[in-house]
Amino acid sequence: MKFKAIGAGMVACALAVSLSSCSKSETPAPPETQMPAQPTTTKAAKQAAEQASTAATQAVQTATAAAQPAAAATAEAQGLIDKAKNFVTEKKYQDALNVVNQLTNMKLTPEQQKLVDDLKAQIQKLMAAQATSEATKAAGGLLNTKP
């Protein structure tokens, strides 16, 4: 968006310069010398405007092309975060941890990075609690044997 404004400003400046050079209030020259100068100035103004427009268009295309992969990566990361949350809800902690580990190589927004860090800590805590619970059940079963 900024590139369009910059490009428009460049075009406006080029037109202003070309128009101001045509409106000098000097003594009029004979018609023969005035005619060749005006088309050259108009051509130069058109060329400058076209060059500025082309540069602005290229800048916008470059910025758009650079933004598209970043948006796609952000959307992909968000999909994996949602998938990991679903695994946690289903108590599939190892699957959730595997998905979170896939996110470590991706470029994340600061908000996503915080969410992933919190989710990873939560998963590890839940996995430890689950392991403790299972160990307690196993040990309890051994100790509660009646003679």
N, CA, C and O atoms as a GROMACS GRO file, in nm:
protein
  588
    1MET      N    1   0.081  -0.117   0.000
    1MET     CA    2   0.000   0.000   0.000
    1MET      C    3   0.087   0.125   0.000
    1MET      O    4   0.057   0.222  -0.069
    2LYS      N    5   0.197   0.123   0.078
    2LYS     CA    6   0.286   0.237   0.083
    2LYS      C    7   0.353   0.259  -0.052
    2LYS      O    8   0.380   0.372  -0.092
    3PHE      N    9   0.378   0.150  -0.122
    3PHE     CA   10   0.445   0.161  -0.251
    3PHE      C   11   0.356   0.231  -0.353
    3PHE      O   12   0.405   0.306  -0.437
    4LYS      N   13   0.226   0.208  -0.345
    4LYS     CA   14   0.135   0.276  -0.436
    4LYS      C   15   0.138   0.426  -0.410
    4LYS      O   16   0.139   0.506  -0.504
    5ALA      N   17   0.138   0.463  -0.283
    5ALA     CA   18   0.141   0.604  -0.247
    5ALA      C   19   0.272   0.668  -0.292
    5ALA      O   20   0.273   0.781  -0.342
    6ILE      N   21   0.381   0.597  -0.274
    6ILE     CA   22   0.511   0.648  -0.316
    6ILE      C   23   0.515   0.664  -0.468
    6ILE      O   24   0.562   0.765  -0.520
    7GLY      N   25   0.464   0.561  -0.538
    7GLY     CA   26   0.462   0.566  -0.684
    7GLY      C   27   0.376   0.680  -0.734
    7GLY      O   28   0.414   0.750  -0.828
    8ALA      N   29   0.261   0.700  -0.671
    8ALA     CA   30   0.172   0.809  -0.711
    8ALA      C   31   0.240   0.944  -0.685
    8ALA      O   32   0.227   1.037  -0.764
    9GLY      N   33   0.311   0.954  -0.574
    9GLY     CA   34   0.383   1.077  -0.543
    9GLY      C   35   0.492   1.105  -0.644
    9GLY      O   36   0.514   1.220  -0.683
   10MET      N   37   0.561   1.000  -0.686
   10MET     CA   38   0.667   1.017  -0.785
   10MET      C   39   0.609   1.064  -0.919
   10MET      O   40   0.666   1.151  -0.985
   11VAL      N   41   0.497   1.007  -0.956
   11VAL     CA   42   0.433   1.047  -1.081
   11VAL      C   43   0.387   1.192  -1.072
   11VAL      O   44   0.404   1.269  -1.167
   12ALA      N   45   0.329   1.228  -0.959
   12ALA     CA   46   0.282   1.366  -0.942
   12ALA      C   47   0.398   1.465  -0.948
   12ALA      O   48   0.386   1.572  -1.007
   13CYS      N   49   0.509   1.428  -0.886
   13CYS     CA   50   0.627   1.516  -0.889
   13CYS      C   51   0.680   1.530  -1.031
   13CYS      O   52   0.715   1.641  -1.074
   14ALA      N   53   0.687   1.421  -1.103
   14ALA     CA   54   0.737   1.426  -1.240
   14ALA      C   55   0.648   1.513  -1.327
   14ALA      O   56   0.696   1.590  -1.410
   15LEU      N   57   0.517   1.500  -1.309
   15LEU     CA   58   0.424   1.582  -1.386
   15LEU      C   59   0.434   1.729  -1.347
   15LEU      O   60   0.428   1.818  -1.432
   16ALA      N   61   0.450   1.755  -1.218
   16ALA     CA   62   0.460   1.893  -1.172
   16ALA      C   63   0.586   1.960  -1.230
   16ALA      O   64   0.582   2.075  -1.273
   17VAL      N   65   0.695   1.887  -1.230
   17VAL     CA   66   0.820   1.941  -1.284
   17VAL      C   67   0.806   1.968  -1.433
   17VAL      O   68   0.849   2.072  -1.482
   18SER      N   69   0.746   1.873  -1.503
   18SER     CA   70   0.734   1.892  -1.648
   18SER      C   71   0.638   2.004  -1.682
   18SER      O   72   0.661   2.078  -1.777
   19LEU      N   73   0.532   2.018  -1.606
   19LEU     CA   74   0.435   2.124  -1.633
   19LEU      C   75   0.491   2.262  -1.594
   19LEU      O   76   0.462   2.362  -1.660
   20SER      N   77   0.570   2.266  -1.488
   20SER     CA   78   0.624   2.396  -1.448
   20SER      C   79   0.728   2.444  -1.548
   20SER      O   80   0.745   2.565  -1.566
   21SER      N   81   0.798   2.354  -1.613
   21SER     CA   82   0.896   2.396  -1.712
   21SER      C   83   0.827   2.445  -1.839
   21SER      O   84   0.887   2.521  -1.916
   22CYS      N   85   0.705   2.405  -1.863
   22CYS     CA   86   0.632   2.448  -1.982
   22CYS      C   87   0.562   2.582  -1.961
   22CYS      O   88   0.524   2.647  -2.058
   23SER      N   89   0.545   2.623  -1.838
   23SER     CA   90   0.467   2.744  -1.814
   23SER      C   91   0.554   2.865  -1.779
   23SER      O   92   0.509   2.952  -1.705
   24LYS      N   93   0.674   2.871  -1.829
   24LYS     CA   94   0.759   2.986  -1.804
   24LYS      C   95   0.699   3.108  -1.870
   24LYS      O   96   0.644   3.100  -1.980
   25SER      N   97   0.708   3.221  -1.804
   25SER     CA   98   0.648   3.344  -1.858
   25SER      C   99   0.756   3.434  -1.918
   25SER      O  100   0.765   3.553  -1.884
   26GLU      N  101   0.836   3.379  -2.004
   26GLU     CA  102   0.937   3.457  -2.073
   26GLU      C  103   0.878   3.517  -2.199
   26GLU      O  104   0.762   3.491  -2.234
   27THR      N  105   0.957   3.596  -2.266
   27THR     CA  106   0.913   3.657  -2.390
   27THR      C  107   0.887   3.547  -2.491
   27THR      O  108   0.973   3.461  -2.511
   28PRO      N  109   0.771   3.548  -2.555
   28PRO     CA  110   0.741   3.442  -2.650
   28PRO      C  111   0.842   3.440  -2.765
   28PRO      O  112   0.876   3.545  -2.821
   29ALA      N  113   0.887   3.324  -2.798
   29ALA     CA  114   0.980   3.308  -2.910
   29ALA      C  115   0.899   3.290  -3.037
   29ALA      O  116   0.778   3.266  -3.032
   30PRO      N  117   0.963   3.299  -3.148
   30PRO     CA  118   0.891   3.277  -3.273
   30PRO      C  119   0.831   3.136  -3.273
   30PRO      O  120   0.887   3.046  -3.210
   31PRO      N  121   0.720   3.116  -3.341
   31PRO     CA  122   0.651   2.987  -3.342
   31PRO      C  123   0.738   2.871  -3.387
   31PRO      O  124   0.714   2.758  -3.343
   32GLU      N  125   0.836   2.892  -3.472
   32GLU     CA  126   0.918   2.782  -3.522
   32GLU      C  127   1.002   2.719  -3.411
   32GLU      O  128   1.019   2.597  -3.411
   33THR      N  129   1.056   2.796  -3.319
   33THR     CA  130   1.141   2.741  -3.213
   33THR      C  131   1.058   2.686  -3.098
   33THR      O  132   1.106   2.600  -3.023
   34GLN      N  133   0.937   2.734  -3.083
   34GLN     CA  134   0.853   2.689  -2.972
   34GLN      C  135   0.794   2.550  -2.999
   34GLN      O  136   0.780   2.471  -2.905
   35MET      N  137   0.761   2.519  -3.119
   35MET     CA  138   0.696   2.393  -3.153
   35MET      C  139   0.785   2.271  -3.125
   35MET      O  140   0.735   2.176  -3.064
   36PRO      N  141   0.910   2.268  -3.163
   36PRO     CA  142   0.990   2.148  -3.138
   36PRO      C  143   1.017   2.125  -2.989
   36PRO      O  144   1.029   2.010  -2.948
   37ALA      N  145   1.026   2.230  -2.907
   37ALA     CA  146   1.058   2.214  -2.766
   37ALA      C  147   0.943   2.152  -2.689
   37ALA      O  148   0.966   2.071  -2.600
   38GLN      N  149   0.822   2.187  -2.722
   38GLN     CA  150   0.706   2.139  -2.648
   38GLN      C  151   0.686   1.987  -2.663
   38GLN      O  152   0.667   1.920  -2.561
   39PRO      N  153   0.690   1.930  -2.782
   39PRO     CA  154   0.674   1.784  -2.792
   39PRO      C  155   0.784   1.708  -2.718
   39PRO      O  156   0.756   1.602  -2.661
   40THR      N  157   0.906   1.758  -2.717
   40THR     CA  158   1.015   1.692  -2.646
   40THR      C  159   0.988   1.692  -2.497
   40THR      O  160   1.010   1.591  -2.430
   41THR      N  161   0.940   1.803  -2.444
   41THR     CA  162   0.910   1.812  -2.302
   41THR      C  163   0.794   1.719  -2.267
   41THR      O  164   0.796   1.654  -2.163
   42THR      N  165   0.695   1.714  -2.351
   42THR     CA  166   0.581   1.626  -2.327
   42THR      C  167   0.625   1.480  -2.331
   42THR      O  168   0.581   1.399  -2.249
   43LYS      N  169   0.712   1.447  -2.427
   43LYS     CA  170   0.763   1.310  -2.434
   43LYS      C  171   0.842   1.276  -2.309
   43LYS      O  172   0.828   1.166  -2.254
   44ALA      N  173   0.925   1.368  -2.265
   44ALA     CA  174   1.006   1.344  -2.145
   44ALA      C  175   0.917   1.325  -2.023
   44ALA      O  176   0.943   1.239  -1.939
   45ALA      N  177   0.813   1.406  -2.015
   45ALA     CA  178   0.720   1.393  -1.901
   45ALA      C  179   0.649   1.259  -1.905
   45ALA      O  180   0.634   1.193  -1.802
   46LYS      N  181   0.605   1.218  -2.024
   46LYS     CA  182   0.538   1.089  -2.036
   46LYS      C  183   0.632   0.974  -2.000
   46LYS      O  184   0.593   0.880  -1.932
   47GLN      N  185   0.757   0.984  -2.047
   47GLN     CA  186   0.855   0.879  -2.017
   47GLN      C  187   0.883   0.872  -1.867
   47GLN      O  188   0.891   0.764  -1.809
   48ALA      N  189   0.897   0.989  -1.805
   48ALA     CA  190   0.922   0.992  -1.661
   48ALA      C  191   0.804   0.934  -1.585
   48ALA      O  192   0.823   0.860  -1.489
   49ALA      N  193   0.683   0.967  -1.628
   49ALA     CA  194   0.563   0.914  -1.563
   49ALA      C  195   0.554   0.763  -1.581
   49ALA      O  196   0.519   0.691  -1.488
   50GLU      N  197   0.586   0.715  -1.701
   50GLU     CA  198   0.582   0.571  -1.727
   50GLU      C  199   0.687   0.498  -1.643
   50GLU      O  200   0.660   0.391  -1.588
   51GLN      N  201   0.807   0.556  -1.634
   51GLN     CA  202   0.913   0.493  -1.555
   51GLN      C  203   0.875   0.488  -1.407
   51GLN      O  204   0.898   0.387  -1.340
   52ALA      N  205   0.816   0.597  -1.356
   52ALA     CA  206   0.775   0.600  -1.216
   52ALA      C  207   0.663   0.500  -1.192
   52ALA      O  208   0.662   0.432  -1.089
   53SER      N  209   0.571   0.492  -1.285
   53SER     CA  210   0.461   0.398  -1.272
   53SER      C  211   0.511   0.254  -1.276
   53SER      O  212   0.465   0.170  -1.198
   54THR      N  213   0.604   0.225  -1.364
   54THR     CA  214   0.661   0.091  -1.375
   54THR      C  215   0.737   0.055  -1.247
   54THR      O  216   0.724  -0.057  -1.197
   55ALA      N  217   0.813   0.149  -1.195
   55ALA     CA  218   0.888   0.124  -1.072
   55ALA      C  219   0.793   0.099  -0.955
   55ALA      O  220   0.816   0.009  -0.874
   56ALA      N  221   0.687   0.177  -0.948
   56ALA     CA  222   0.590   0.159  -0.840
   56ALA      C  223   0.519   0.024  -0.852
   56ALA      O  224   0.499  -0.045  -0.752
   57THR      N  225   0.483  -0.013  -0.973
   57THR     CA  226   0.416  -0.141  -0.995
   57THR      C  227   0.508  -0.257  -0.956
   57THR      O  228   0.463  -0.352  -0.893
   58GLN      N  229   0.634  -0.249  -0.994
   58GLN     CA  230   0.729  -0.354  -0.959
   58GLN      C  231   0.749  -0.362  -0.808
   58GLN      O  232   0.759  -0.472  -0.753
   59ALA      N  233   0.754  -0.249  -0.742
   59ALA     CA  234   0.771  -0.248  -0.596
   59ALA      C  235   0.651  -0.312  -0.528
   59ALA      O  236   0.667  -0.388  -0.432
   60VAL      N  237   0.532  -0.282  -0.576
   60VAL     CA  238   0.411  -0.341  -0.518
   60VAL      C  239   0.410  -0.492  -0.542
   60VAL      O  240   0.376  -0.568  -0.451
   61GLN      N  241   0.446  -0.536  -0.661
   61GLN     CA  242   0.449  -0.680  -0.692
   61GLN      C  243   0.552  -0.752  -0.604
   61GLN      O  244   0.526  -0.862  -0.555
   62THR      N  245   0.666  -0.690  -0.583
   62THR     CA  246   0.770  -0.750  -0.500
   62THR      C  247   0.722  -0.763  -0.356
   62THR      O  248   0.740  -0.867  -0.293
   63ALA      N  249   0.661  -0.658  -0.305
   63ALA     CA  250   0.610  -0.661  -0.167
   63ALA      C  251   0.499  -0.764  -0.151
   63ALA      O  252   0.494  -0.835  -0.051
   64THR      N  253   0.412  -0.772  -0.249
   64THR     CA  254   0.302  -0.870  -0.244
   64THR      C  255   0.357  -1.012  -0.248
   64THR      O  256   0.311  -1.098  -0.174
   65ALA      N  257   0.454  -1.035  -0.335
   65ALA     CA  258   0.513  -1.168  -0.347
   65ALA      C  259   0.585  -1.208  -0.218
   65ALA      O  260   0.582  -1.325  -0.179
   66ALA      N  261   0.647  -1.113  -0.152
   66ALA     CA  262   0.717  -1.143  -0.027
   66ALA      C  263   0.618  -1.169   0.086
   66ALA      O  264   0.646  -1.250   0.174
   67ALA      N  265   0.504  -1.104   0.085
   67ALA     CA  266   0.405  -1.120   0.192
   67ALA      C  267   0.328  -1.251   0.182
   67ALA      O  268   0.287  -1.305   0.284
   68GLN      N  269   0.308  -1.303   0.062
   68GLN     CA  270   0.228  -1.424   0.044
   68GLN      C  271   0.288  -1.546   0.112
   68GLN      O  272   0.215  -1.618   0.182
   69PRO      N  273   0.417  -1.575   0.097
   69PRO     CA  274   0.472  -1.692   0.167
   69PRO      C  275   0.466  -1.678   0.319
   69PRO      O  276   0.444  -1.776   0.390
   70ALA      N  277   0.485  -1.557   0.369
   70ALA     CA  278   0.479  -1.536   0.513
   70ALA      C  279   0.338  -1.563   0.565
   70ALA      O  280   0.322  -1.625   0.670
   71ALA      N  281   0.238  -1.518   0.493
   71ALA     CA  282   0.100  -1.543   0.534
   71ALA      C  283   0.067  -1.692   0.528
   71ALA      O  284  -0.002  -1.744   0.616
   72ALA      N  285   0.115  -1.760   0.426
   72ALA     CA  286   0.091  -1.904   0.413
   72ALA      C  287   0.159  -1.980   0.527
   72ALA      O  288   0.101  -2.073   0.583
   73ALA      N  289   0.281  -1.941   0.562
   73ALA     CA  290   0.352  -2.007   0.671
   73ALA      C  291   0.282  -1.984   0.804
   73ALA      O  292   0.274  -2.075   0.887
   74THR      N  293   0.230  -1.864   0.825
   74THR     CA  294   0.157  -1.833   0.947
   74THR      C  295   0.031  -1.917   0.956
   74THR      O  296  -0.002  -1.969   1.063
   75ALA      N  297  -0.040  -1.930   0.845
   75ALA     CA  298  -0.163  -2.010   0.843
   75ALA      C  299  -0.131  -2.158   0.867
   75ALA      O  300  -0.204  -2.225   0.940
   76GLU      N  301  -0.024  -2.208   0.809
   76GLU     CA  302   0.016  -2.347   0.828
   76GLU      C  303   0.052  -2.372   0.974
   76GLU      O  304   0.013  -2.475   1.031
   77ALA      N  305   0.125  -2.280   1.033
   77ALA     CA  306   0.164  -2.294   1.173
   77ALA      C  307   0.039  -2.294   1.262
   77ALA      O  308   0.031  -2.373   1.357
   78GLN      N  309  -0.055  -2.208   1.233
   78GLN     CA  310  -0.177  -2.202   1.312
   78GLN      C  311  -0.255  -2.333   1.302
   78GLN      O  312  -0.315  -2.379   1.399
   79GLY      N  313  -0.254  -2.393   1.184
   79GLY     CA  314  -0.320  -2.523   1.166
   79GLY      C  315  -0.256  -2.630   1.252
   79GLY      O  316  -0.326  -2.712   1.312
   80LEU      N  317  -0.123  -2.631   1.259
   80LEU     CA  318  -0.053  -2.729   1.343
   80LEU      C  319  -0.079  -2.704   1.492
   80LEU      O  320  -0.092  -2.798   1.570
   81ILE      N  321  -0.086  -2.577   1.531
   81ILE     CA  322  -0.115  -2.544   1.670
   81ILE      C  323  -0.254  -2.597   1.708
   81ILE      O  324  -0.272  -2.656   1.814
   82ASP      N  325  -0.351  -2.574   1.620
   82ASP     CA  326  -0.487  -2.623   1.645
   82ASP      C  327  -0.490  -2.776   1.653
   82ASP      O  328  -0.562  -2.833   1.736
   83LYS      N  329  -0.413  -2.840   1.567
   83LYS     CA  330  -0.406  -2.986   1.568
   83LYS      C  331  -0.349  -3.036   1.700
   83LYS      O  332  -0.400  -3.133   1.757
   84ALA      N  333  -0.244  -2.971   1.750
   84ALA     CA  334  -0.183  -3.010   1.878
   84ALA      C  335  -0.283  -2.991   1.992
   84ALA      O  336  -0.290  -3.074   2.082
   85LYS      N  337  -0.359  -2.882   1.988
   85LYS     CA  338  -0.460  -2.859   2.092
   85LYS      C  339  -0.564  -2.970   2.092
   85LYS      O  340  -0.607  -3.016   2.198
   86ASN      N  341  -0.605  -3.013   1.974
   86ASN     CA  342  -0.703  -3.122   1.964
   86ASN      C  343  -0.647  -3.251   2.022
   86ASN      O  344  -0.719  -3.324   2.090
   87PHE      N  345  -0.520  -3.280   1.997
   87PHE     CA  346  -0.459  -3.400   2.054
   87PHE      C  347  -0.456  -3.393   2.207
   87PHE      O  348  -0.477  -3.493   2.274
   88VAL      N  349  -0.430  -3.275   2.260
   88VAL     CA  350  -0.429  -3.258   2.406
   88VAL      C  351  -0.569  -3.285   2.460
   88VAL      O  352  -0.585  -3.354   2.561
   89THR      N  353  -0.669  -3.231   2.393
   89THR     CA  354  -0.808  -3.253   2.436
   89THR      C  355  -0.843  -3.402   2.434
   89THR      O  356  -0.916  -3.450   2.520
   90GLU      N  357  -0.791  -3.474   2.336
   90GLU     CA  358  -0.816  -3.617   2.323
   90GLU      C  359  -0.721  -3.701   2.410
   90GLU      O  360  -0.725  -3.824   2.406
   91LYS      N  361  -0.637  -3.634   2.488
   91LYS     CA  362  -0.538  -3.698   2.577
   91LYS      C  363  -0.436  -3.782   2.500
   91LYS      O  364  -0.388  -3.883   2.550
   92LYS      N  365  -0.406  -3.739   2.379
   92LYS     CA  366  -0.302  -3.802   2.298
   92LYS      C  367  -0.178  -3.713   2.306
   92LYS      O  368  -0.142  -3.643   2.211
   93TYR      N  369  -0.114  -3.719   2.422
   93TYR     CA  370  -0.007  -3.626   2.453
   93TYR      C  371   0.117  -3.645   2.366
   93TYR      O  372   0.181  -3.548   2.327
   94GLN      N  373   0.151  -3.768   2.336
   94GLN     CA  374   0.270  -3.790   2.252
   94GLN      C  375   0.249  -3.736   2.111
   94GLN      O  376   0.339  -3.676   2.053
   95ASP      N  377   0.128  -3.757   2.057
   95ASP     CA  378   0.097  -3.702   1.924
   95ASP      C  379   0.103  -3.550   1.927
   95ASP      O  380   0.154  -3.487   1.835
   96ALA      N  381   0.050  -3.491   2.033
   96ALA     CA  382   0.051  -3.345   2.047
   96ALA      C  383   0.195  -3.294   2.054
   96ALA      O  384   0.228  -3.192   1.993
   97LEU      N  385   0.279  -3.363   2.129
   97LEU     CA  386   0.419  -3.322   2.141
   97LEU      C  387   0.492  -3.334   2.008
   97LEU      O  388   0.575  -3.249   1.975
   98ASN      N  389   0.461  -3.438   1.931
   98ASN     CA  390   0.521  -3.452   1.798
   98ASN      C  391   0.483  -3.335   1.707
   98ASN      O  392   0.568  -3.284   1.633
   99VAL      N  393   0.358  -3.293   1.712
   99VAL     CA  394   0.312  -3.180   1.630
   99VAL      C  395   0.381  -3.051   1.674
   99VAL      O  396   0.424  -2.970   1.592
  100VAL      N  397   0.391  -3.032   1.805
  100VAL     CA  398   0.457  -2.911   1.858
  100VAL      C  399   0.604  -2.909   1.815
  100VAL      O  400   0.657  -2.803   1.784
  101ASN      N  401   0.668  -3.024   1.814
  101ASN     CA  402   0.808  -3.031   1.771
  101ASN      C  403   0.824  -2.995   1.623
  101ASN      O  404   0.929  -2.946   1.583
  102GLN      N  405   0.722  -3.020   1.542
  102GLN     CA  406   0.726  -2.979   1.400
  102GLN      C  407   0.728  -2.827   1.388
  102GLN      O  408   0.782  -2.772   1.292
  103LEU      N  409   0.671  -2.760   1.485
  103LEU     CA  410   0.662  -2.613   1.480
  103LEU      C  411   0.795  -2.545   1.513
  103LEU      O  412   0.810  -2.426   1.487
  104THR      N  413   0.891  -2.619   1.570
  104THR     CA  414   1.016  -2.556   1.610
  104THR      C  415   1.097  -2.505   1.491
  104THR      O  416   1.177  -2.413   1.505
  105ASN      N  417   1.078  -2.565   1.373
  105ASN     CA  418   1.153  -2.523   1.255
  105ASN      C  419   1.080  -2.418   1.172
  105ASN      O  420   1.131  -2.373   1.069
  106MET      N  421   0.961  -2.378   1.215
  106MET     CA  422   0.882  -2.283   1.138
  106MET      C  423   0.898  -2.142   1.193
  106MET      O  424   0.928  -2.122   1.311
  107LYS      N  425   0.877  -2.046   1.105
  107LYS     CA  426   0.881  -1.906   1.147
  107LYS      C  427   0.743  -1.872   1.202
  107LYS      O  428   0.643  -1.879   1.131
  108LEU      N  429   0.740  -1.836   1.330
  108LEU     CA  430   0.615  -1.807   1.398
  108LEU      C  431   0.606  -1.661   1.438
  108LEU      O  432   0.708  -1.594   1.457
  109THR      N  433   0.484  -1.612   1.449
  109THR     CA  434   0.465  -1.477   1.503
  109THR      C  435   0.496  -1.484   1.653
  109THR      O  436   0.494  -1.592   1.710
  110PRO      N  437   0.524  -1.371   1.716
  110PRO     CA  438   0.551  -1.373   1.861
  110PRO      C  439   0.435  -1.435   1.942
  110PRO      O  440   0.458  -1.506   2.039
  111GLU      N  441   0.312  -1.407   1.900
  111GLU     CA  442   0.196  -1.463   1.970
  111GLU      C  443   0.193  -1.615   1.955
  111GLU      O  444   0.167  -1.688   2.051
  112GLN      N  445   0.220  -1.662   1.833
  112GLN     CA  446   0.221  -1.806   1.809
  112GLN      C  447   0.334  -1.873   1.886
  112GLN      O  448   0.316  -1.983   1.939
  113GLN      N  449   0.451  -1.808   1.893
  113GLN     CA  450   0.564  -1.867   1.964
  113GLN      C  451   0.531  -1.883   2.112
  113GLN      O  452   0.563  -1.986   2.172
  114LYS      N  453   0.467  -1.783   2.171
  114LYS     CA  454   0.428  -1.791   2.312
  114LYS      C  455   0.327  -1.903   2.331
  114LYS      O  456   0.336  -1.980   2.427
  115LEU      N  457   0.231  -1.913   2.241
  115LEU     CA  458   0.129  -2.017   2.248
  115LEU      C  459   0.192  -2.156   2.238
  115LEU      O  460   0.155  -2.247   2.312
  116VAL      N  461   0.287  -2.173   2.147
  116VAL     CA  462   0.356  -2.301   2.130
  116VAL      C  463   0.436  -2.336   2.255
  116VAL      O  464   0.435  -2.450   2.300
  117ASP      N  465   0.507  -2.238   2.311
  117ASP     CA  466   0.585  -2.263   2.432
  117ASP      C  467   0.494  -2.305   2.549
  117ASP      O  468   0.525  -2.400   2.621
  118ASP      N  469   0.382  -2.234   2.564
  118ASP     CA  470   0.288  -2.268   2.671
  118ASP      C  471   0.226  -2.406   2.649
  118ASP      O  472   0.211  -2.484   2.743
  119LEU      N  473   0.193  -2.435   2.523
  119LEU     CA  474   0.133  -2.564   2.489
  119LEU      C  475   0.232  -2.678   2.515
  119LEU      O  476   0.193  -2.784   2.565
  120LYS      N  477   0.356  -2.656   2.482
  120LYS     CA  478   0.459  -2.759   2.503
  120LYS      C  479   0.477  -2.786   2.653
  120LYS      O  480   0.486  -2.901   2.695
  121ALA      N  481   0.481  -2.680   2.732
  121ALA     CA  482   0.495  -2.696   2.877
  121ALA      C  483   0.373  -2.770   2.934
  121ALA      O  484   0.388  -2.856   3.020
  122GLN      N  485   0.255  -2.736   2.886
  122GLN     CA  486   0.133  -2.802   2.932
  122GLN      C  487   0.135  -2.951   2.896
  122GLN      O  488   0.100  -3.036   2.979
  123ILE      N  489   0.176  -2.982   2.774
  123ILE     CA  490   0.182  -3.122   2.730
  123ILE      C  491   0.281  -3.201   2.816
  123ILE      O  492   0.251  -3.313   2.859
  124GLN      N  493   0.398  -3.144   2.841
  124GLN     CA  494   0.498  -3.214   2.921
  124GLN      C  495   0.448  -3.237   3.064
  124GLN      O  496   0.473  -3.342   3.122
  125LYS      N  497   0.379  -3.139   3.118
  125LYS     CA  498   0.323  -3.151   3.253
  125LYS      C  499   0.216  -3.262   3.257
  125LYS      O  500   0.213  -3.343   3.349
  126LEU      N  501   0.130  -3.264   3.156
  126LEU     CA  502   0.025  -3.365   3.150
  126LEU      C  503   0.083  -3.505   3.130
  126LEU      O  504   0.034  -3.602   3.187
  127MET      N  505   0.188  -3.514   3.049
  127MET     CA  506   0.252  -3.644   3.027
  127MET      C  507   0.316  -3.695   3.157
  127MET      O  508   0.309  -3.814   3.188
  128ALA      N  509   0.379  -3.604   3.232
  128ALA     CA  510   0.440  -3.644   3.359
  128ALA      C  511   0.333  -3.688   3.459
  128ALA      O  512   0.351  -3.786   3.530
  129ALA      N  513   0.221  -3.615   3.464
  129ALA     CA  514   0.112  -3.651   3.555
  129ALA      C  515   0.053  -3.786   3.516
  129ALA      O  516   0.021  -3.868   3.603
  130GLN      N  517   0.039  -3.809   3.388
  130GLN     CA  518  -0.016  -3.937   3.340
  130GLN      C  519   0.080  -4.052   3.377
  130GLN      O  520   0.034  -4.158   3.420
  131ALA      N  521   0.208  -4.032   3.360
  131ALA     CA  522   0.306  -4.136   3.393
  131ALA      C  523   0.306  -4.164   3.544
  131ALA      O  524   0.315  -4.279   3.585
  132THR      N  525   0.295  -4.060   3.624
  132THR     CA  526   0.291  -4.075   3.770
  132THR      C  527   0.166  -4.152   3.811
  132THR      O  528   0.170  -4.241   3.896
  133SER      N  529   0.055  -4.115   3.750
  133SER     CA  530  -0.072  -4.182   3.780
  133SER      C  531  -0.067  -4.331   3.746
  133SER      O  532  -0.113  -4.414   3.823
  134GLU      N  533  -0.011  -4.363   3.631
  134GLU     CA  534   0.000  -4.502   3.590
  134GLU      C  535   0.095  -4.579   3.680
  134GLU      O  536   0.070  -4.696   3.711
  135ALA      N  537   0.203  -4.516   3.723
  135ALA     CA  538   0.299  -4.582   3.812
  135ALA      C  539   0.236  -4.606   3.949
  135ALA      O  540   0.258  -4.710   4.011
  136THR      N  541   0.158  -4.510   3.996
  136THR     CA  542   0.091  -4.524   4.125
  136THR      C  543  -0.010  -4.638   4.120
  136THR      O  544  -0.020  -4.716   4.215
  137LYS      N  545  -0.084  -4.647   4.012
  137LYS     CA  546  -0.182  -4.756   3.998
  137LYS      C  547  -0.111  -4.891   3.996
  137LYS      O  548  -0.157  -4.987   4.059
  138ALA      N  549   0.000  -4.899   3.926
  138ALA     CA  550   0.073  -5.025   3.916
  138ALA      C  551   0.130  -5.064   4.053
  138ALA      O  552   0.122  -5.180   4.094
  139ALA      N  553   0.186  -4.968   4.123
  139ALA     CA  554   0.244  -4.996   4.256
  139ALA      C  555   0.133  -5.027   4.355
  139ALA      O  556   0.149  -5.114   4.440
  140GLY      N  557   0.021  -4.959   4.345
  140GLY     CA  558  -0.092  -4.985   4.434
  140GLY      C  559  -0.146  -5.125   4.416
  140GLY      O  560  -0.185  -5.190   4.514
  141GLY      N  561  -0.149  -5.171   4.295
  141GLY     CA  562  -0.196  -5.306   4.266
  141GLY      C  563  -0.106  -5.411   4.326
  141GLY      O  564  -0.153  -5.518   4.366
  142LEU      N  565   0.022  -5.384   4.335
  142LEU     CA  566   0.117  -5.479   4.393
  142LEU      C  567   0.108  -5.481   4.545
  142LEU      O  568   0.124  -5.586   4.608
  143LEU      N  569   0.083  -5.364   4.603
  143LEU     CA  570   0.081  -5.355   4.749
  143LEU      C  571  -0.051  -5.402   4.809
  143LEU      O  572  -0.054  -5.443   4.925
  144ASN      N  573  -0.156  -5.398   4.735
  144ASN     CA  574  -0.288  -5.435   4.788
  144ASN      C  575  -0.320  -5.583   4.770
  144ASN      O  576  -0.438  -5.619   4.759
  145THR      N  577  -0.223  -5.666   4.766
  145THR     CA  578  -0.249  -5.810   4.755
  145THR      C  579  -0.283  -5.864   4.894
  145THR      O  580  -0.212  -5.835   4.990
  146LYS      N  581  -0.388  -5.940   4.906
  146LYS     CA  582  -0.430  -5.998   5.035
  146LYS      C  583  -0.377  -6.139   5.046
  146LYS      O  584  -0.379  -6.214   4.949
  147PRO      N  585  -0.328  -6.176   5.166
  147PRO     CA  586  -0.274  -6.311   5.184
  147PRO      C  587  -0.378  -6.418   5.187
  147PRO      O  588  -0.346  -6.536   5.202
   0.00000   0.00000   0.00000
